[in-house]
Amino acid sequence: MLQDVSTLSKKGRSQNPNIRTIAFEILEKCNLYCDFCVRSASYKLEAMLTEEQFQERVNRVAATFPNLELVALTGGEPFLHPKIVDFVKIAKQCTRYMSITTNATMHKLPELKALADLKYCHLIISLDGPDASIHDFVRGKAGAFDGLVKFTQYCREFGLPFLMNMTVNEKNYQRVYETAQVAQSLGSQDLSVALVKPEGRGKAIEDNDAIFVEVGRQTMLAQRDFAAHGLKVRFTDPLAHIFDVRLSLPGVRRGCGANSGALHIQCNGTILICTSCKESLGKIDDESFDLGERSKDDDRICGIYDRKNLGGECGGCSFVEACGGCRCRAIPTEEGFTGPDPLCPKNVSPFKDSSTETVLQTALSKLLPKNARDSEALKEYLRDWKNAEKMESAEKNRKMGKAGKDGKAGSEDKPEKDGHRADKEIDLLSVKRWGHNMDLGGGRTHEGAAGWRHVDTMRRWLTYGTLPTDLSGKRVLDVMSGTGGTALLFAALGANAEATEENDHNRAAMTFLADQFSMPAKVVNHSIYNLAEDESREYDLISFIGSLSQHSDMLAALRIAFNHLKDGGKCLIETQTSTAGGGEDQFWGPSSPRGLWHVPSRLTLIELFRAAGFQKTVIVDFDEQRRIQLFGTRTSWQEMPVRRGLSITSLR
């Protein structure tokens, strides 16, 4: 039996209150051969703890980590150990909760009944697909799925609670939602979904950006649909907050096992900082070092637990408390274990590749007035354009009865003969109705409502590799281009740029600027909806930069974009997503001061891409204001998955 822990601490030994979870690997042997196993377990491995060895290790853990909340028994396959029930009784005396991780193929009924009678142990069952064709393939043994189903039947009969894990790789990532359905039908209370880790037999997922988005999408859908049926579905990856903004609200602290106070002790005694990788603190059986002190002072633990020693973009990220990145994925980076998580879009630094910045600055240098005379002509045009806007606004106010009692415009709206405002000269630097900022040369900037968003967005597309640095020969459509900031920048990068724009003044402004800058950019239509019946135009890229939510029917707009892209073409989006506390969709409607109709959640945005026909979606960036950049790729033309209720019935 476990001794009184107060008698176990030797002089000079310290405790670490931050470690809350310990996983004990009680044997290496496994009856399956899963292709992603981080332990590389197999039936040929013979290492197995004796009861005495396990007792000693539990004693030391109990004395060192006084705040343990969970002890997990793992393997190999724990039910291959003849002392499994005794091990649970020993470990329980140093923790509040006990769990056993199992592949659910060992039908040891006396042990299951005994565990159920203890009332404090639950099982974690690995379910990696919705049927035998997927699960057995991943698990490396025919009959594994049927065995699991029978195992859960015994658990329900004995009253032994169980949760489920799903490890996702290229073979099963499209079946997450269906797997959740099966987990719910089998009686699981929880399904945790995790990406395979690049350790042991596990390999990093190829094309992981698109797979990551698809796993996040399906997990969020399952989370939404099965909560009412008693199944909690969780995407356990640290980056899950990208999809579920509730996970990044102030005060929420999450992370992987390595940065959330968990250790894994292998059968051979090696103490791992992370269950899924080989970063080691030392040996549990080695009395020559102070385990408590080592676990507190080791930078790989304390500096990650308090998030102070993280490298790359992770260290300075505003989402560090909600995430912290995956330490296992970070190992191949230059910084190693404490480095940036390479799966996170933010770890593609926009300033890491100086050549990309050079390309962007070269393009921006082309968007300057051709000479001083033209610069003055441009300034005069902007002044006239602004006055026309003000006159139009004053006329609208008079018609709506919002002018003064005499029905005339106020003095600040009354122009003089030379086109200047009566009370003072128009300061170009104070104009806010312009679409984007524009460099007039000589340190002068004409400010617009969207600021430098078009430049920042383009920088991100280029750095991430979404766009080639040379767009020569590419045909690009910028939707709702405003005064043309983005379309002109596409043209400066070499593209044949076209745009849609509904506002008369904006169209005129873009046409004038394209001429001033000698850029191959033009407005081809008022609205993307006008292209629904036009089969002649075909594009390599179509962009919605800050404009998607200004469309009352976003699905129709995206489907029209899909139809007008070439195979392999991309639809680029930068947009606001829901600012609601839980990330729910928001309808702002015609009263929106920013002209936004429907502001979607991130899940809805990804679903819109899928409903429009795009076969691949990748997230490129996101920020604390809940803006997001992503793109969808048309790999080939296909029918819309659902055509019911289309606003444009003729839409292909």
C-alpha positions in Angstrom: 0.0 0.0 0.0 1.0 3.6 -0.5 3.0 5.0 2.5 2.2 8.3 4.2 3.7 10.8 1.8 4.9 13.0 4.7 7.5 10.3 5.5 8.8 10.0 1.9 10.4 13.4 1.3 14.1 13.3 2.0 16.1 16.2 3.3 16.7 18.8 0.7 13.9 17.5 -1.6 11.3 20.0 -2.8 7.8 20.0 -4.2 6.3 21.4 -7.4 2.7 22.4 -7.1 2.3 23.2 -10.8 2.3 19.6 -12.0 -1.4 18.5 -12.1 -1.3 15.4 -14.4 1.0 12.4 -14.4 0.8 9.6 -17.0 2.4 6.3 -16.0 3.4 4.0 -18.8 3.1 0.6 -17.1 4.2 -1.6 -20.0 5.5 -1.2 -23.6 3.7 -4.2 -25.2 0.7 -3.7 -27.3 -1.6 -6.1 -29.2 -2.1 -3.6 -32.1 0.3 -1.8 -34.4 -1.1 1.7 -35.0 0.6 3.6 -37.7 0.8 6.8 -35.7 2.0 5.5 -32.3 4.3 8.0 -30.7 5.7 5.1 -28.5 6.3 2.8 -31.4 4.6 0.1 -29.3 4.3 -3.5 -30.5 3.6 -7.0 -29.2 7.4 -7.8 -29.3 8.3 -5.4 -26.5 8.6 -7.0 -23.1 9.2 -4.2 -20.6 6.6 -4.3 -17.8 6.5 -2.7 -14.4 6.3 -4.9 -11.3 4.0 -3.9 -8.5 7.0 -2.9 -6.4 8.5 -0.7 -9.1 5.2 1.0 -9.6 4.7 1.5 -5.8 8.1 3.3 -5.6 7.4 5.6 -8.5 4.0 6.5 -7.2 5.5 7.2 -3.8 8.1 9.6 -5.3 5.5 11.3 -7.4 3.1 11.7 -4.5 5.9 13.3 -2.4 7.0 15.7 -5.2 3.7 16.8 -6.7 1.1 17.5 -4.0 -1.6 19.0 -6.3 -2.1 16.1 -8.6 -5.6 16.0 -10.1 -5.2 13.1 -12.6 -3.1 10.0 -12.9 -3.4 8.2 -16.2 -2.2 4.6 -16.8 -1.0 4.1 -20.4 1.1 1.7 -22.4 1.4 -0.1 -24.8 -2.0 -1.6 -23.9 -2.6 -1.4 -20.1 -5.1 -4.3 -20.1 -2.2 -6.6 -21.1 -0.9 -6.0 -17.6 -2.1 -8.7 -15.1 -2.0 -6.2 -12.2 -4.0 -3.4 -13.8 -6.6 -3.2 -11.0 -4.0 -3.2 -8.3 -2.1 -0.4 -10.1 -5.2 1.7 -10.2 -5.7 1.3 -6.4 -2.1 2.2 -5.7 -2.1 5.3 -7.9 -5.5 6.6 -6.6 -4.0 7.4 -3.2 -2.0 10.4 -4.7 -4.7 11.9 -7.0 -8.3 12.9 -7.3 -9.0 11.1 -10.6 -7.8 8.0 -12.4 -8.0 7.0 -16.0 -6.8 4.1 -18.2 -6.1 4.7 -21.9 -7.0 1.6 -23.9 -7.6 0.4 -27.5 -10.6 -1.5 -26.1 -9.8 -4.9 -27.6 -8.9 -6.8 -24.5 -12.2 -8.1 -23.1 -11.1 -8.9 -19.5 -14.6 -8.9 -17.8 -13.5 -9.4 -14.2 -11.1 -6.5 -14.4 -13.7 -4.3 -16.0 -16.2 -5.2 -13.3 -13.7 -4.5 -10.6 -12.8 -1.1 -12.0 -16.5 -0.2 -12.2 -16.9 -1.1 -8.5 -14.1 1.3 -7.5 -16.3 4.2 -8.7 -13.3 6.5 -9.3 -11.7 5.3 -12.5 -12.8 6.0 -16.1 -11.5 4.7 -19.4 -10.2 6.6 -22.4 -10.9 4.6 -25.5 -9.2 5.2 -28.8 -11.7 5.4 -31.7 -10.1 6.4 -35.0 -12.9 6.1 -37.5 -16.6 5.6 -37.8 -16.4 2.0 -39.1 -14.1 -1.0 -39.4 -12.8 0.1 -42.8 -11.1 3.2 -41.3 -10.5 2.2 -37.7 -9.0 -1.2 -38.5 -6.8 0.3 -41.2 -5.4 2.9 -38.8 -5.1 0.5 -36.0 -3.3 -2.2 -38.0 -5.6 -5.1 -37.2 -8.8 -6.5 -38.6 -11.5 -6.8 -36.0 -10.3 -3.9 -33.9 -13.5 -1.9 -34.5 -15.9 -4.8 -33.7 -13.9 -5.5 -30.6 -14.2 -1.9 -29.5 -18.0 -1.9 -30.0 -18.3 -5.1 -27.8 -16.0 -3.6 -25.2 -18.1 -0.5 -24.8 -21.2 -2.8 -24.4 -19.5 -4.4 -21.4 -18.6 -0.9 -20.0 -22.2 0.1 -20.2 -23.4 -3.1 -18.5 -21.0 -2.7 -15.6 -21.5 1.1 -15.3 -17.8 1.9 -16.1 -17.7 5.4 -17.6 -15.6 6.0 -20.6 -14.5 8.8 -22.9 -13.0 8.6 -26.4 -10.0 9.9 -28.2 -9.6 10.3 -32.0 -6.1 10.7 -33.5 -6.4 12.3 -36.9 -4.1 11.7 -39.9 -4.4 11.7 -43.7 -6.4 8.5 -43.6 -9.3 9.6 -41.3 -9.4 13.4 -41.2 -12.5 13.6 -43.4 -14.5 11.3 -41.1 -14.3 13.3 -37.8 -18.0 14.2 -37.8 -19.1 10.6 -38.5 -16.7 9.4 -35.8 -18.4 11.7 -33.3 -21.8 10.2 -34.3 -20.5 6.7 -33.5 -18.9 7.9 -30.2 -22.3 9.3 -29.2 -24.2 6.1 -30.2 -21.7 4.0 -28.2 -22.4 6.0 -25.0 -19.2 8.1 -24.7 -19.5 11.3 -22.7 -16.7 13.0 -24.5 -14.7 12.8 -27.8 -11.3 14.5 -27.9 -9.9 15.1 -31.4 -6.1 15.5 -31.8 -3.8 15.7 -34.7 -1.1 13.0 -35.1 2.2 14.1 -33.6 5.5 13.7 -35.5 7.1 11.2 -33.1 7.6 7.4 -33.0 5.7 5.9 -35.9 3.7 9.2 -36.2 4.6 11.4 -39.1 3.8 15.0 -39.7 0.7 15.4 -41.8 1.4 16.5 -45.4 -0.8 19.4 -46.7 -1.5 19.9 -43.0 -2.8 23.5 -43.4 -5.8 22.3 -45.3 -6.3 19.2 -43.1 -6.1 21.4 -40.0 -8.9 23.6 -41.3 -11.1 20.5 -42.2 -10.6 18.9 -38.8 -11.4 22.2 -37.1 -14.5 22.6 -39.2 -15.8 19.1 -38.6 -15.0 19.2 -34.9 -16.9 22.5 -34.5 -19.9 21.1 -36.3 -19.9 18.0 -34.2 -19.5 20.1 -31.0 -22.6 22.1 -32.1 -24.8 19.2 -33.1 -24.1 16.6 -30.4 -24.0 18.7 -27.2 -27.7 18.2 -26.8 -27.2 14.5 -27.0 -24.8 14.3 -24.1 -21.5 14.2 -26.1 -18.9 16.8 -25.6 -16.7 17.1 -28.6 -13.3 18.9 -28.2 -10.5 19.8 -30.6 -7.6 19.5 -28.1 -5.0 21.1 -30.3 -3.6 24.3 -28.8 -4.6 26.1 -32.0 -8.3 25.3 -31.6 -9.0 28.9 -30.5 -8.6 29.9 -34.2 -12.0 28.2 -34.8 -13.7 28.7 -31.4 -13.1 32.3 -30.2 -14.5 31.4 -26.8 -11.2 29.6 -26.1 -9.3 32.9 -26.5 -11.5 35.1 -24.3 -9.7 37.0 -21.5 -9.0 34.7 -18.6 -9.0 31.5 -20.6 -5.7 29.6 -20.3 -5.1 26.6 -22.5 -2.2 24.7 -24.0 -0.7 21.4 -24.8 0.3 18.9 -22.1 3.9 20.3 -22.0 2.7 23.8 -21.1 -0.2 22.9 -18.9 1.5 21.0 -16.1 1.6 17.4 -17.2 4.5 14.8 -17.2 4.8 11.4 -18.8 6.8 8.7 -17.1 7.9 5.9 -19.5 8.1 2.3 -18.5 11.9 2.6 -18.5 11.7 5.4 -16.0 12.4 8.3 -18.4 10.4 11.4 -17.4 9.1 13.1 -20.5 8.0 16.8 -20.5 5.5 16.0 -23.2 3.7 12.7 -23.8 4.2 13.0 -27.5 7.9 13.7 -27.7 11.3 12.8 -26.2 12.2 15.9 -24.2 13.4 14.3 -20.9 13.9 15.6 -17.3 15.8 12.5 -16.3 15.0 9.1 -14.7 12.3 8.7 -12.0 14.4 5.9 -10.4 17.5 8.1 -10.2 17.9 9.3 -6.6 20.8 11.6 -7.5 18.7 14.5 -8.5 15.8 16.5 -6.9 12.8 15.8 -9.1 10.8 18.6 -7.6 13.6 21.2 -8.0 14.4 19.9 -11.5 10.8 20.1 -12.7 10.5 23.7 -11.3 13.8 25.1 -12.6 14.1 23.4 -16.0 13.4 26.1 -18.6 11.6 23.6 -20.7 8.9 23.3 -18.0 8.8 26.5 -16.0 9.5 28.8 -19.0 6.8 27.1 -21.0 4.3 26.7 -18.2 4.4 30.5 -17.6 4.8 31.1 -21.3 7.9 33.3 -20.9 10.5 31.2 -22.7 8.5 30.5 -25.9 10.4 31.5 -29.1 9.4 32.7 -32.5 6.0 34.3 -33.0 4.6 32.2 -30.0 6.6 34.2 -27.5 5.1 37.6 -28.4 1.7 36.4 -29.6 -1.4 38.1 -28.1 -3.0 34.6 -27.9 -0.1 33.0 -25.9 -2.3 32.4 -22.8 -5.0 30.7 -24.9 -2.6 28.6 -26.9 1.2 28.3 -26.3 1.6 26.2 -29.4 2.4 22.5 -29.7 5.9 21.8 -28.3 6.2 18.5 -30.2 5.6 20.2 -33.5 8.2 22.9 -32.5 11.1 20.5 -32.1 12.2 20.5 -35.8 12.4 24.4 -35.7 15.6 26.2 -35.1 14.6 27.0 -31.5 13.6 23.4 -30.8 11.3 22.5 -28.0 10.6 26.1 -27.0 10.3 27.3 -30.6 7.3 28.4 -32.6 4.5 26.0 -33.6 5.0 25.6 -37.4 1.3 24.8 -37.9 0.2 28.2 -36.7 -0.3 30.7 -39.5 1.3 33.5 -37.4 4.6 31.7 -37.3 5.1 32.7 -41.0 6.5 36.1 -40.0 5.7 38.9 -42.5 9.2 40.3 -42.1 11.2 37.0 -42.0 11.7 37.0 -45.8 13.3 40.2 -46.8 12.9 39.4 -50.5 9.1 39.4 -50.1 9.2 42.9 -48.5 11.5 44.1 -51.3 9.0 42.9 -53.9 6.1 44.6 -52.0 8.0 47.9 -51.6 8.9 47.9 -55.3 5.3 47.4 -56.2 4.3 50.3 -53.9 6.9 52.6 -55.5 5.0 52.2 -58.8 1.9 53.7 -57.2 3.1 57.2 -57.0 2.2 60.2 -59.2 4.4 60.2 -62.4 5.7 63.7 -61.8 5.1 66.8 -59.8 2.6 68.2 -62.3 0.6 65.0 -62.1 0.9 65.1 -58.3 -0.9 68.4 -58.3 -3.5 67.1 -60.8 -4.0 64.2 -58.4 -4.4 66.5 -55.5 -6.9 68.6 -57.4 -8.8 65.5 -58.4 -9.0 64.3 -54.8 -10.3 67.7 -53.7 -13.0 67.8 -56.4 -13.9 64.2 -55.6 -14.3 65.0 -51.9 -16.5 68.1 -52.7 -18.7 66.0 -54.9 -19.1 63.5 -52.1 -20.1 66.3 -49.7 -22.5 67.8 -52.2 -24.1 64.4 -52.8 -24.4 63.8 -49.0 -26.0 67.3 -48.5 -28.5 66.6 -51.2 -29.5 63.3 -49.7 -29.9 65.0 -46.3 -32.2 67.6 -47.8 -34.3 65.0 -49.4 -34.6 63.1 -46.1 -35.6 66.3 -44.2 -32.4 66.3 -42.1 -31.2 69.8 -43.3 -31.9 73.1 -41.6 -35.3 74.8 -41.5 -34.6 76.6 -44.7 -33.9 73.3 -46.5 -30.5 74.3 -47.5 -27.1 72.8 -46.8 -25.3 74.0 -43.7 -22.4 76.4 -44.2 -19.8 73.7 -43.9 -21.3 71.9 -47.0 -21.6 75.1 -49.1 -18.8 75.2 -51.8 -17.3 78.3 -53.2 -16.9 78.9 -57.0 -13.4 77.3 -57.0 -14.7 74.1 -55.6 -13.3 74.6 -52.1 -15.3 74.6 -48.9 -16.5 78.1 -47.9 -15.0 78.0 -44.4 -11.6 76.5 -45.0 -9.3 74.8 -47.4 -9.9 71.0 -47.6 -6.9 69.2 -46.0 -6.2 66.1 -48.0 -4.7 64.4 -45.0 -8.0 64.5 -43.2 -10.2 62.9 -45.8 -11.7 59.7 -44.4 -14.1 58.6 -47.2 -11.2 57.5 -49.4 -11.0 53.7 -49.6 -7.4 53.0 -48.6 -4.4 55.1 -47.7 -2.4 56.3 -50.6 1.2 57.6 -50.7 1.3 60.9 -52.6 5.1 61.1 -52.4 7.2 63.5 -50.5 6.0 62.1 -47.2 2.4 62.9 -47.9 -0.3 60.3 -47.3 -3.9 60.6 -48.4 -5.8 58.7 -45.7 -8.6 56.3 -46.2 -11.1 54.5 -44.0 -9.3 51.1 -44.5 -5.8 52.5 -43.8 -3.0 50.3 -45.1 -5.1 47.1 -44.9 -4.6 46.4 -48.6 -0.8 46.6 -48.1 -0.8 44.5 -44.9 -3.0 41.9 -46.4 -0.9 41.7 -49.6 2.2 41.3 -47.5 0.6 38.4 -45.7 -0.5 36.7 -48.9 3.0 37.0 -50.4 4.8 35.9 -47.3 2.6 32.9 -46.7 3.1 31.8 -50.3 -0.6 32.3 -51.3 0.6 34.6 -54.1 3.6 34.4 -56.3 5.9 37.4 -56.0 5.4 38.0 -59.8 1.8 38.1 -61.0 2.8 38.7 -64.6 0.3 37.0 -66.9 -2.2 36.5 -64.1 -5.8 37.8 -64.4 -7.1 39.1 -61.1 -10.6 40.3 -60.0 -10.9 42.5 -56.9 -14.5 42.5 -55.6 -15.9 45.8 -54.2 -12.6 47.4 -54.8 -13.6 50.8 -53.4 -11.2 53.4 -54.7 -8.9 50.7 -56.0 -6.2 50.3 -53.4 -6.0 46.5 -53.7 -6.7 46.3 -57.4 -3.9 48.8 -58.2 -1.5 46.9 -55.9 -2.3 43.7 -57.8 -1.5 45.5 -61.0 1.8 46.9 -59.6 2.8 43.3 -58.9 2.3 42.5 -62.6 -1.3 41.3 -62.8 -4.0 42.3 -65.3 -6.3 43.6 -62.6 -10.0 44.1 -62.9 -12.5 45.2 -60.3 -16.1 45.5 -59.4 -17.4 48.6 -57.6 -21.0 49.8 -57.0 -20.2 53.4 -56.0 -19.9 55.9 -58.9 -17.3 58.1 -57.2 -15.2 55.1 -56.3 -15.2 53.8 -59.8 -14.3 57.2 -61.2 -11.5 57.5 -58.6 -10.0 54.1 -59.5 -10.1 54.9 -63.2 -8.3 58.2 -62.7 -5.7 56.6 -60.4 -5.0 53.7 -62.9 -4.3 56.3 -65.5 -2.1 58.4 -63.2 -0.1 55.4 -62.2 -0.1 53.8 -65.7 -1.4 50.6 -64.2 -3.3 47.9 -66.1 -6.3 48.0 -63.8 -10.0 48.8 -64.7 -13.5 48.5 -63.3 -15.4 45.9 -65.3 -18.7 45.8 -63.5 -20.8 47.3 -60.8 -21.2 44.1 -58.8 -20.0 40.5 -58.8 -23.7 39.5 -59.0 -23.7 41.0 -62.6 -21.2 38.3 -63.5 -23.6 35.4 -62.7 -24.7 35.2 -66.4 -21.3 36.1 -67.9 -19.4 33.0 -68.9 -16.6 34.8 -70.7 -14.4 36.0 -67.8 -11.9 33.6 -66.2 -9.5 34.5 -63.4 -6.5 33.1 -61.6 -7.3 35.0 -58.4 -10.5 36.7 -57.0 -10.2 38.7 -53.9 -12.7 40.0 -51.3 -10.6 42.3 -49.1 -12.8 43.6 -46.4 -15.8 43.4 -48.7 -17.4 39.9 -48.3 -19.8 41.0 -45.5 -21.0 43.9 -47.6 -22.7 41.4 -49.8 -26.3 40.5 -48.8 -25.9 37.0 -50.3 -22.3 35.9 -49.5 -23.0 32.3 -50.8 -24.0 33.6 -54.2 -21.0 35.9 -54.3 -18.6 33.1 -53.5 -20.3 30.7 -56.0 -20.0 33.3 -58.8 -16.3 33.7 -57.8 -15.9 29.9 -57.9 -17.5 29.7 -61.4 -15.1 32.4 -62.8 -11.9 30.9 -61.4 -9.7 28.6 -63.4 -8.9 25.2 -62.1 -6.2 25.8 -59.4 -7.4 29.3 -58.9 -7.8 30.9 -55.5 -10.4 33.0 -53.8 -8.7 35.3 -51.3 -10.7 36.7 -48.3 -9.8 39.2 -45.6 -12.8 40.0 -43.4 -14.3 40.8 -40.1 -15.7 37.8 -38.3 -18.3 37.8 -35.5 -17.5 40.0 -32.5 -20.2 38.3 -30.3 -18.9 36.8 -27.1 -19.3 33.2 -28.2 -18.5 33.9 -31.8 -22.1 33.5 -33.0 -23.1 34.8 -36.4 -24.3 38.4 -36.4 -26.8 40.1 -38.7 -26.1 43.8 -38.8 -28.4 44.6 -41.7 -28.9 47.9 -43.6 -28.5 50.0 -40.4 -24.8 49.1 -40.2 -22.7 52.2 -40.3 -20.0 50.2 -42.2 -22.3 48.8 -44.8 -22.0 45.2 -43.4 -24.9 42.8 -43.7 -24.1 39.4 -42.3 -20.9 39.1 -40.1 -20.2 35.4 -40.0 -18.5 33.2 -37.4 -15.3 31.6 -38.5 -17.0 28.3 -38.8 -19.7 29.8 -41.0 -17.1 31.4 -43.2 -15.3 28.1 -43.7 -18.7 26.4 -44.4 -19.5 29.1 -46.9 -16.4 28.2 -48.8 -17.4 24.5 -48.8 -21.0 25.3 -49.8 -19.7 27.4 -52.7 -17.7 24.4 -54.0 -14.2 25.1 -52.9 -12.4 21.9 -52.2 -9.6 23.3 -50.1 -9.5 26.0 -47.5 -6.5 27.4 -45.7 -6.3 30.0 -42.9 -3.5 32.5 -43.4 -3.8 34.9 -40.5 -6.2 36.1 -37.7 -6.0 38.8 -35.0 -7.5 39.9 -31.7 -10.0 42.1 -33.5 -11.4 38.9 -35.0 -10.4 39.7 -38.5 -9.2 36.7 -40.5 -7.4 36.0 -43.8 -8.1 32.7 -45.6 -8.3 31.4 -49.1 -10.2 28.7 -50.9 -8.9 26.8 -53.9 -11.0 25.5 -56.8 -9.2 22.3 -57.8 -11.9 21.5 -60.4 -15.4 22.6 -61.2 -18.2 20.8 -59.4 -21.9 21.2 -58.8 -23.0 23.0 -55.7 -23.5 20.6 -52.9 -26.9 22.1 -52.2 -28.9 24.3 -54.5 -32.1 24.7 -52.4 -33.3 28.3 -52.0 -30.7 30.0 -54.2 -31.4 33.7 -54.7 -30.1 33.4 -58.3 -31.9 30.3 -59.6 -29.9 30.2 -62.8 -26.5 30.1 -60.9 -24.5 27.1 -62.0 
